[in-house]
Amino acid sequence: MKLGFLMIILTLVENGQLSAAFVNTATLEECEQRAAVVRGILEKGEYPIEQMVCRAAEVEFEPFAHGMEQFAEKQTYLVSFDDRTATVEAVASCEAAKAKAGRFCATSTQKIVAESE
């Protein structure tokens, strides 16, 4: 898979859990423009943003579908990023993932494209 850019949105939900949403883009500029719009919407919502970044990444996600969260199967991911790149890997559970500084464990309704095909 070619390297693209990934917007990673981690929000704090009930019980201190992290929820993740992902948006793939072709360029960093596109990612940052979309992030500015999304940030404006989320800051008015009930769940605080824990982290929101655009980073180069090789992983591709299914599109996010609003309003389907309660029906979709939850996926669990270990998310890590530095100043330039991000990695996202599927894990069995957050308890097993051993998240630490710079690594976040979150659930998402989105699946990695390679896993959904």
N, C-alpha and C positions, 0 to 999 in steps of 0.2 A: 504494500500500500504506500502511496506517495505521502509525503509529509504535508499536512494542511494545518489549519489552526482550529483550536477548540476553545469555545467559551465554556468555562466551568462555573456553575452557580451552586454554591453550597448555602442552604438556608437552615436555620435552627428551628426545628419543629418541636412538638410536644415531647416531654420526657427527656429533653436535652439531646435528642437524636438529630443527626444531620440528614437532610434530603438533598439530592443532587439532580441538577438538570444540565444537559449538555447541548451545545449548538455548534455544529461544524461549519466552518467558513473557508473560503479559498485563500483569503489574505488577512493579515493582521489588521489592516485598516478597516475591512469589512467587519471583522470581529469586534473591534473597539467601537465602531459606530452602532452596531446592534446592541452591544453591552450597555452603552449609554442610555438607549431607549428602555431596555429591560430594567436597568437599575432604577430609572424614574418610576416605573410601574411597581416594582417590588418594594421600594421604600415607602409606598403608600399602603402596603399590605400588612397582614398580621404577623408574618414570619420574618424575623430579622436576617439580613444577609450576613453570613459568617465569612465567606470568601467569594470573590467574583473576579476571575482573571481570564485573560486570553493568552494562550500559549501554543507553541508549535506542538503538534502531536500526530501520531500515526493511527490513532484509534478513530473509528467512525461510528456514530450512534444513529439509531432510528430517530426520526423527528419527534419532538415533544408534542403530545396531544393534550390540550387543555380540557379539563372536565372529565378525564378518563382515569384519574389517579386512583379512585376507589375501586375500579374494576380491574386494573392491570396488576399483573404479578410483579412483586417487588424484586428487584435485583440488588445485590450488595457489591459495592466497589471500594477498593482501596485507591485513593487518589493522591498523587504527589506531584509537586511541581517546584521548579526553581524560577529564576528570572527569565528563562527562555523557553523551556520545554515542560511538558506534562506527560505523565503516564497514568493510565487508568487500567486496573486489572480487576477482574471478577474474583470475588472471594466467597466462601461458604457463609460466613457470618462476620459481624464486626468483632465478636468475642474472639474469634480465631485469627483475626487479621493483625492484632497487635499494632494498632495505629500509634504513632509517636510523633514527635515534633516534625512538622513538614509533611506529614502523611495523615490523611483524613479518611475515615471510614464512613460511608454514607449509603443510603438506599435510594433507588431511583426506579421509576416505571419504564425507563428507556433501556433498550437492549443494545449491545454492541452489534453492529451490522453483521459481522462475520458469524456471530452466534445465532442470529435470527434467520439466516438463510437456510 
